[in-house]
Every structure is written in C-alpha cells, then in structure tokens.
Amino acid sequence: MNLWCKLCVLSLFLVSAECIMWTLKPNTQKCLKEELQGNVPVIGEFEVSEAMGQKVDCVVRDSKGHILYQRDDINKGKFTFNTESYDTYEICFISRVSQNVRGIGQDVSLRTKHGVETKNYEVLGEAAQLKPIEKELKRLEDLSNEIVQDFALMRKREEEMRDTNESTNSRVLYFSVFSMCCLLGLATWQVLYLRRYFKAKKLIE
C-alpha cells in the first residue's frame, strides 16, 4: 500500500506540466533549454501580453540549428514536435521594438509537456473501453517505462563518463612516465656533456 501511494505521488510530480512565466524586456531574447531523448513527443503552449508597436517571435530549434517551429509576431499559440535523437532543444522568444517606440516589458507564459505528459488517457480509455482504475494503471505503466528509460540513459551516460575518465587518467599516466624518462635522459646527457667539457678543459681528470 505504501509503495502504491509513493507511485501515485511520484506520478503527480512527473506528469504535471511545466509552466514558466517571465517578463521579456524590449529588444532582448530569452531561451529555455532542455535535454530530451529521441522519439519523444513535445507539446508547448505560450501566451504573450500585447504592447503597442512591439512584436515577439518564437523559435524552437535543436543544438545543430535545425528549426522545428518558427512563428513571427505571436500573441498566443501552440507548437508540437517529435525529437529525432538525444539532444538539447531550446525555445526562444525574441522581442522586436521599433526605434521610434519606447518599449516596455511583455509578460510571457510557457507551458510544456513531453513524453507521457502529452498523452490524453481519457480519450485512450474511452477508445479502449477501459475502467478508471485501468486507465490509471496504464498511465502508471507508461510512466514507469519512461522512468526506466531515463535511468538507463543516465547509466549509459555515467558509463561513458567513467570510460572517458579512465582513458584520460591512462593518458596522463603515460605522459607523466614519458616526461620523467625525457627529464632523466636530459639530466644524464647534461652530466656526460659537462664531464667531457671539464675533461677537455683539464679541470678534472
């Protein structure tokens, strides 16, 4: 019973949509970034307060610069896309104000959902004729699968970082040994050279 309660509380935290609000200053831009896995559906809803003589553009792109969504002079809207691969995706809001207009800050609100959050289990339950408890179990099943995938990705990244650290440590060790050998060789050469020089000058026998 305690485990069931913990799963329900966890699902409430993870399934809740992310809503962010801020004030966008004139002729500035604000970008929000998030790392997502591949083949993940993303839904976003935004709303911008109106201001005379001011326009706000919205652009969604990945780290390679590929534009997934773009719209100029927005007021209120919605965007959807599917991630192609594991990458960092950013949502940018750009303010544009004419030179002869004294700009003011505009309030921007953004609500995003991704993964399991984008599914409408009410519609899915009606289509499959599921009972309320079955819909909740289906949602928890999808949520647990997503959590497992996230943990698998975290484990994979941890292994990659560990391999990188081990490789770096090995290279540092080899470089240190090589440097020591070079210093010992240089010291030996200096001693032999000075010894020959002093012998040539008859300073030593």
N, C-alpha and C positions, 0 to 999 in steps of 0.2 A: 504493500500500500504506500509506503514511504517512497519507494522507487517511482511509482506511478505519479505521485504528487510532484516529485522532483522533475520528471519528464515534462509534466504539464507546465510547471513554472519556467523551465528552460525553453520550451516551445514558445511561450508568451514573449520572452525576451528576444529570441532569434527571429520570430516571424513578424514581429512588429516592424512597420515601415519606418525608414529613417526620414525625418522631416527636419530640415535646416532652414533657418531664417537669418538674414543679414541685410545690412544697408550697403548698397553699391554706390560708391562715390562717382561723381561725374568724370568721364574720360578715363576710367580705370577698368580693369577686368579682374574677375575672381574665378579661380579654377579649383574644382574639387576633384581629388584623385582617389582611386580605389583599385586594389589588385583583385582580379577575378580569374577564376578558372575558365577553361574552354567550354564552349557549348552551354553557356549559362544565359537564360533569358533575363533581360533587364527592362524595367518599366520606370519611367520618370514623369512626374507631373510638376510643372512650375507655374508661378504667377508673379508678375512684376507690377508694382504700382505705377500709375501713369504720371507723367510730368510733361508739361508743355515744352516743345522744342527739343526733347530728348528721346533717344532710341536705345534699345538694348537688344543685342544679338546673342544667340545661343549656339554653341558649337560643342559637339561630342566627338572625341577622337581617341585613338589609341596612341601608344608610345611611338609608333612608326609614322604618325602624322596622318593616318587614314581617317577621313571624316565619315563618321557613322550617322550623324544627324547635324543639320545646319538650318537655321531659320533666322531671318533678319526682322528687326522691329517687332519684337514679341511683346505680348501682353499676358497671355495665358495659353498654355498648350501642354502637349504630352508627346513623349517620344518612346520608342521601343526598339530594341535591337538584341541580337544574339552574339555573344562573344565567340570569336573563332578559335582563340588559343589563350593560354595563360599569359596575361599581360596587365599593364597598368592603364586604366581608362580614366579619362578626365572629362569633366563637364565644365565648360567655361561660359561665363556671362560677361559680355563686353558692352560698356556704356559708351555712347557716342553723343556728344553735345556740340551744337553749332557754336562758332566763335563769338557770334553776337548775342548768345544766350548765356545768362548766368545760371549754371547748373546747380541742381540740388540732389541730395541723395535719394535713391529709389530703393524701396523695400523689395527684397526678392525672397521667395519661399520655394523650396525644392523638396519634393518627397520622392524617394527612390525605393524600388523593390527589386530583388533579384533572387533567382533560384526558386525555392519552394514558395516564397512570398508572393510570386506572380500568379500562382495557381488559384483558381476560384473553386474551392471544394464544394460549395453549394451547388454550382452548375454540374460539376462532375458527379456529385452524389445523386442528383436528380436524373442525370442521364443513365447512370448505372443502377438506379433504384436502390441506393444504399441507405441504411438506417443512420440516424445521427451518430451513434457510437461507432459505426463502421466508417463514417466519414472522418471522425476524429482519429481513429486508428490508422486510416490511410494517410492522413496528414502527418501523424507522428512517425509513420513508417518512412515517408518521403523525407521528413526532417532528419531522422536518424541516419538515413542513407547519405544525405548531404553532409552531416557531421562526420561520418566515417570517411567520406571522400576528402573533406578538409583535413582530417587528421592524417590521412595517407599522403596528401600533398605536403603537409608540414613535415612528416617523417622523411619524405623524399628530399625536401629542401635541406633538412638537417643532415642527411647523409651526404648530400652534395657539398655542403659547407664543411663537414668533417673531412671529406676526401680532399677538398681544397686546402684545408689547414694542414693535413698530414703531408700533402705534396709540397706545400710551402716550407714546412719545417724540414723536410728532407733536402730541399734545395738550399736552404740556409745552412744546414749542417755540411753539405758537400762544399759549399762556397767557403765556409769557415775553415774546413780542412785544407782546401786548396790555397786559401790565403796564408794559413800557417806554414804550409810547405814552401810557398813563394818567399815568405819572410825568412824562414830558416835557410833556404838556398841563397837568398841575397846576403844574409849575415855571414854564411860560410864563404861566399865569394869575396866579400869585403875583407875578411880576416886573411884569406890567402893572398889577395892582391896587396894588402898592406904589408904582409910578411915579405913578399917578393920585392916590394918597393924599398923597404928598410934594408933588406939584404943587398939590393943593388946600390944603395947609398952607403953601405957598410956601417949602418948604425947598429945592426945586430948580426950575430954570427949564425 
